[in-house]
Amino acid sequence: MSEDEYSCIEFSLREYTSDIEKNKIKDFFFKIKTRSLIDFRSIENDTLKIFYNKRALGLEDGRIVLANARDKISLAENFKVAKDNNFISSHICTQFANFMLESDMKEDFFFYRYMLSNGAINEKKMSMREIIQIDKMTSEQKDEAKRKDEIRNMANEEVKQELSLNRASLNPEENETQILKPSSSTVKFDSAILKNDTDLNTLVKSLFDECEPLLLKEVGAS
């Protein structure tokens, strides 16, 4: 097997101040069952490493399939097609989340950073309870959650791009005036991700209500 058939996930425990909790997590680390055909594990100080083969057993609509996991990290099992996601990393995170909550450890988050094509650094973050809740969802509920997430991401990126273009074309004084003006933006959504019975107005309003505080914070920091 070549190096291209393997990948590595690292979990950092540096944010934990309790040595007791760290040791519990380290002990559980070697008990985790991965979906990979083969994996190797090591601990270096407060960093847990799993070096695994991308060929693995996944679940699709209740069926067991043999497929290659994607390189990108998946934090939760919020998908139906295993081969289009990293179902190895999502399964590991789900086991960690269940163990840590059952062990009465502090409420915490899983997150990772990745670079976009334009060089910007993006961050994906999810709480342990979110990961567990998604794991318990039905297939239909996961589809609905994925559609909402896709719409939220499109709306967020569309507004960010418009704000960025406006800031680039205006001087600081004009920028302040422009920010205070009512918005007339139109955000387009791909109809393929919407159900026929989706109430688009209600859905978009709820998503913008969630995004608005973050977008206002970004504008204010510019």
N, C-alpha and C positions, 0 to 999 in steps of 0.2 A: 504494500500500500504506500502511496506517495504522501508527502507532507500536505498536499492540497486536500487530502481526504480527512484531515484532522483540524481541529480548532481548539481554542482554550478560553475558558471563562474564569475570571478572577473575582472573588468576593472579599471586600475589605471590611475589617472589623475595627478600624482605627477610631471610629466615632464612639465605640463602646468604652465606658470607663470602668465597668465592673469586670474584674477578672473571672468571677464566677460565671457570669453570662457568657463571656468569651469562651471559656473552657467547655461549657455545655454545647455551644454551637460547634466548636471544633470536634467534639466527640460525635455529635450527630452528623457532621459532614461526611464521615467515613461510613455511615449507615444509609446514606441516601442511595436510592436505586435510580440510576439514569436509564434513559431509553436507548442509549447508544449501545452498539454491539460490543464495544470495548472502551474503557476509559482508565486513566491514570490520575492519581490525586496526590497532592502534596500541600504542606502548610509551611509558609515562611513568615515567621513572626505573626503578624495579624492579617496575613493575606492567604486566603484559601484558593487553591488552583485545581481546576479539573481540565485535563487534556483529554479530549474525546474524539472518537471517530464519528463523522457526520452521518454515516449510515446507521439508521436506528429504526426502532419499532414505534409507530405512531398510531393514533386513533382517528378515524374519519367516519362519522355517522355510526358509531358503535362498532365499526370494523377495524381490525388490526391490519396495518399496512407497513410495508418495508420501504422506506424512502430516505432521501438525503435531507438533512436539516439545513436551512439557510444560514449564512454567516451572521446576518443581523440578529441582534438579541431580541427575544420575545419574553416579556416579563410575566404574561398571564396566558391562560388557555382560551383566549377570546377569538378563536378562529375555527373553521371547519375543515380546511384543506391543510394537512400537516406539512406537505412538501413545500408550500409557499411561505412557511414560517420556521422559526427555530423552536420546534416542539421539544427539543432537549432542554434548552435553557428555561422555557416556561414551566416544564415539569419539575425542574430543580427548584425554581423560585417558589412554586406552589408548595412543595414539601417543606422548604425552609419556613415559609409563612405559617403553615399549619403547626409546625413544631414550636415555633417561637411564641405564638399566641397561646397554645395549649400549655406552654411552660411558664405562662404569666410574665413574659418578658415585656419590656416597654414597647408601646406602639411605635412602629418604625416604617421606613420606606425603602423600596428597592429603586435604584435609578442607575442610568448609564448615560454617557455622553458620546455623541458621534458627530462627525464632520459632514456638512452638506456640500453639494457640488460647488457652491460659491465661496467655500472656505469658512463659513460661519459654523459655530459650535452649537448644536442643539442638545436638549436634555429630555429624556423620557423618565417619568417618575410615577410610581404607583405604590399605594400603601398596602400593607400586609392584608388588611381586611378586604380591600378591593380585589386583590388577587384571589383570595379564598371565595369571595362572593361570585366572581366570574367562574371559578371552577365548579360551583354548584348550579350554575345557570343551565337551562335547557338549551338545546340547539337553536330554537327560535329566538330565545332571549339574547343569545350571543349574536345572532344576525342583526337584531334590532340595535344592540349596543354598538356593534361595529359600524352600522350605517350612521348612527348619531356621531360617532367619533370621526368618521370620514367627513361628514358635513361640518363639524366643528373645526377640523383642521383646515378645510378649504376656506371657510369664512375667516379664520384667523390669518391665514397666509395672504388672502386677497386684501384684507384691510391693512396688514403690515406693509405689503408692497405699495399700496396707494399712499400710505403715510410716508414711506421712505422716499418715494418719488416727489411728493409734495415738499418734503423737507429739503431735498437736494436742489429743488428749483427756486426756493425762496430764501431771502436773506433773513437773519434772526428776527427783525421787527415784523416782517411779513409772516414769518412762521407763527409767531404768537397770535397774530390776527386770524390766520387761517385755522388754527387749532380751536379758536373760540367760535368759529362759524358753524352753523348746522351742517351736518353731513348729508350729502346727496348720493352716497355710494350705492352702487348696485352690485350685489354679489351673485354670481351665477353658480348653480349647482348642477352636477351631472345627474340627470333623471334616472340613470341606470341604478343608482344606489337607493332610490326611493321606492317605497311600495305605492301601489295605486291608491290605497286608502290613507296615505300619510297626510296629516294636516300640516302642510308646509309652513303656513304663517305661524302657527303655534310652535312648531319645532324650531324654526329659525329664531323666533323671539326668545325662546328659552336658551338657545345656544349663545346668542349675542349677550343675553343677560349674564351668562357665565364668563364670556370673554371680555366684557366691557371694563371691569376693574383692572385687568392685566394690561389692556390696550391703553387705558388712560394713564396707568403708571408708567408705561413705556414712553408715551408722548411727553409726560412731565419730566422724565429723566433725560430727554434728548436736549 
